[in-house]
């Protein structure tokens, strides 16, 4: 497209997969009411950002088009004052009355809506009186005088009606109410016991510091305590807070279950996406190659030879799953590494002059075979001295006629060479009821294949084909040149890998953060300190970057040498 290299498609592929991963975190965070500061497509620096409400989430598009991010309040364990409000100074309330608008804002002064009841106004008046009493005499008298004028205007029914008519078309912003929770240093969800303890600690602190206005401070603290201790007064106060100033809800203060759901949501989306892709591909009419999967050679002393398989035999099915091509056989065998597998066989032989094998039996046979985890690599020699390391030239050439003395005979888990004969394209499509279970099976096959490959590698087997960004870009370009359908399949497979890897308990990944949540649960709700957790995630991030650099180095070496990225 546009004459650009096909490998550049790795950017939209990875960008899309990371973006939907972050979308999972974003939607679940919003669902639980967690404050999301920013949801970005791509990585900073920011190109453009939109915010649809004051203090709301910023939706941004960034310059680096690789995925996205969700910035939640408290996501890194930092201390967040949930439900705290900026302490309101009485000077600010008075300024609202003194000329910010064409008319004095009495409602703004008392921090109440225009439909507030007389009792609501009285409560606010008492709060402001207590707050103003903390000031020095000259300023206090002036403020109280202004406050008394406003209160008298709103306390008289006729005066209030006239005032409401006067300001009906005037936009005015109410002030924030005083921060009683912040004063007592308790959360907005504090119990009565916590409120009592907060008040006592504040009173002790005031008595210890002995400020000049100690009596006024203690009186104000008592007023705050009385408001929060009376259920009716507190309910009214909470309504004012929630109506006037939106509070931030921290990720760190959520329950273990909610945090676990948010952390797992990204990987869940990455695992759901392949199911959708595979289901659509199975449901739509599509052409698939189909032919006879034939054994063309059998390695000496291999599981295949021990099971009685010979050149010319056709493998019809493995564990009851029918085969279309030899690639299906490879996938089924790898999924059964180290475990017995039942092969449905139709006997046959190769006849000279005929490229395709000829059946020698009209009925099928069931053969049990155990694929090896670590197939041997044998050196071809004229005379075998050590059968565990050597193979004779005659036996080796029965398996691979091109081998010479001194070569190494490598073989697979079964010890056979295979091919697909009489291949033809067959159009297939399945109902939705069939396609969805098939998509789950396809996902399971991919996961099983990955697990088996890693286990073989850990046991000293062949490289499972681990690749970094360079290798993924190379493979993406090669697959894209084949067609859209293979590219979608590759995208689905990468999505599965992204979902699984992110759940690994490695610091800096979602699984690492989930690990700290689990540790907190096991410690009875006592979290690890944010500093230690942050350091662990930083170290994990640096290690991951190091691994990516190392894997990318080997990818580049393979490219320079002309080798395949995937072994």
HUVENWO-V498184 format. One record per backbone hydrogen bond with DSSP energy under -1.0 kcal/mol. NH is the residue of the N-H (numbers start at 0). CO is the residue of the C=O. Records with the same first field share a line. If there is no record, write none. Layout:
BEGIN
NH = CO, CO
END
This chain:
BEGIN
3 = 0
7 = 4
8 = 5
9 = 6
10 = 7
12 = 8
13 = 9
14 = 10
15 = 11
16 = 12
17 = 13
18 = 14
19 = 15
20 = 16
21 = 17
22 = 18
23 = 19
24 = 20
25 = 21
26 = 22
27 = 23
28 = 24
29 = 25
30 = 26
31 = 27
32 = 29
33 = 28
34 = 248
36 = 70
37 = 70
38 = 57
39 = 68
40 = 59
41 = 66
42 = 63
46 = 60
47 = 60
49 = 58
55 = 52
57 = 36
58 = 49
59 = 38
60 = 47
61 = 40
62 = 44
63 = 42
65 = 63
68 = 39
70 = 37
72 = 34
74 = 71
76 = 73
81 = 79
83 = 80
92 = 88
93 = 89
94 = 90
95 = 91
97 = 93
98 = 96
105 = 103
108 = 104
109 = 105
111 = 106
115 = 112
120 = 116
121 = 117
122 = 118
123 = 119
124 = 120
125 = 121
126 = 122
127 = 123
128 = 124
129 = 125
130 = 126
131 = 127
132 = 128
133 = 130
134 = 131
139 = 135
140 = 136
141 = 137
142 = 138
143 = 139
144 = 140
145 = 141
146 = 142
147 = 143
148 = 144
149 = 145
150 = 146
151 = 147
152 = 148
153 = 149
154 = 150
155 = 151
159 = 155
160 = 156
161 = 157
162 = 158
163 = 159
164 = 160
165 = 161
166 = 162
169 = 166
174 = 107
179 = 177
182 = 178
183 = 179
185 = 180
189 = 186
194 = 190
195 = 191
196 = 192
197 = 193
198 = 194
199 = 195
200 = 196
201 = 197
202 = 198
203 = 199
204 = 200
205 = 201
206 = 202
207 = 203
208 = 204
209 = 205
213 = 210
216 = 212
217 = 213
218 = 214
219 = 215
220 = 216
221 = 217
222 = 218
223 = 219
224 = 220
225 = 221
226 = 222
227 = 223
228 = 224
229 = 225
233 = 229
234 = 230
235 = 231
236 = 232
237 = 233
238 = 234
239 = 235
240 = 236
241 = 237
242 = 238
243 = 239
244 = 240
250 = 72
253 = 250
258 = 254
259 = 255
260 = 256
261 = 257
262 = 258
263 = 259
264 = 260
267 = 263
268 = 264
269 = 265
270 = 266
271 = 267
272 = 268
275 = 271
276 = 272
277 = 273
278 = 274
279 = 275
280 = 276
281 = 277
282 = 278
283 = 279
285 = 427
287 = 425
289 = 423
290 = 323
291 = 420
293 = 418
294 = 312
295 = 416
296 = 416
298 = 414
301 = 298
303 = 413
305 = 301
306 = 302
307 = 304
308 = 303
311 = 294
312 = 309
313 = 345
314 = 292
315 = 343
316 = 343
317 = 320
318 = 341
320 = 317
322 = 315
328 = 324
329 = 325
330 = 326
331 = 327
332 = 328
333 = 329
334 = 330
335 = 332
336 = 333
337 = 370
338 = 335
340 = 368
342 = 366
343 = 316
344 = 364
345 = 313
348 = 357
353 = 350
357 = 348
359 = 346
364 = 344
366 = 342
368 = 340
371 = 412
377 = 408
378 = 388
379 = 406
380 = 390
388 = 385
389 = 385
390 = 378
392 = 380
395 = 391
396 = 392
399 = 395
402 = 399
405 = 379
406 = 403
408 = 377
416 = 296
418 = 293
420 = 291
423 = 289
425 = 287
427 = 285
429 = 281
434 = 430
435 = 431
437 = 433
438 = 434
439 = 435
440 = 436
441 = 437
442 = 438
443 = 439
444 = 440
445 = 441
446 = 442
447 = 443
448 = 444
449 = 445
450 = 446
451 = 447
452 = 448
453 = 449
454 = 450
455 = 451
456 = 452
457 = 453
458 = 454
459 = 456
460 = 455
471 = 467
472 = 468
473 = 469
474 = 470
475 = 471
476 = 472
477 = 473
478 = 474
479 = 475
480 = 476
481 = 478
482 = 478
486 = 482
487 = 483
488 = 484
489 = 485
490 = 486
491 = 487
492 = 488
493 = 489
494 = 490
495 = 491
496 = 492
497 = 493
498 = 494
499 = 495
500 = 496
501 = 497
502 = 499
503 = 500
505 = 503
508 = 505
510 = 501
512 = 508
513 = 509
514 = 510
515 = 511
516 = 512
517 = 513
518 = 514
519 = 515
520 = 516
521 = 517
522 = 518
523 = 520
524 = 519
532 = 528
533 = 529
534 = 530
535 = 531
536 = 532
537 = 533
538 = 534
539 = 535
540 = 536
541 = 537
542 = 538
543 = 539
544 = 540
545 = 541
546 = 542
547 = 543
548 = 544
549 = 545
550 = 546
551 = 547
552 = 548
553 = 549
554 = 550
555 = 551
556 = 552
557 = 553
558 = 554
559 = 555
560 = 556
562 = 557
END
